[in-house]
């Protein structure tokens, strides 16, 4: 099953300073059309930024847990330190994830993609993300992705693995 990014929400028209008249907003740059959210890491940086700013569909959290990592959704909520009620409410109301929430999802997708490239297998990448790592003080890579510092450390470890640099 391929899930595609929904169309971005309609932009509000820009207001002119004079007379408060409404003028059409400039069109958004194309983001590659129908891009699967779970392939977020393959987008160029400017497209990734726009997807994060627009907010991702909250259903990606469940798909990421089950399809990408093979874990229960509740376990993913715990790892990224989210209250399940927040995502459940957003799914029920059709509200998109905030840029901050979308950024946490993006970190997981990017790290999983990088780990897949390094380990040459998506399943091994998922397993690597879910097991405690001595280089992370015994924490799992997935659990480190809720902060920028943890994300940077996990990516640094993967780069060192990839290039054979001692850690």
Secondary structure, DSSP 8 states (H G I E B T S, - for coil): ---B---------EE-SSTT-EE---------SS-BGGGGGGS-HHHHHHHHHH---TTHHHHIIIIII-S-HHHHHHHTT--HHHHHHHHHHT----HHHHHHHHHHHHHHHHHHHHHT-HHHHHHHHHSB-GGGTT-BHHHHTTSHHHHHHHHHHHHHHHHT---
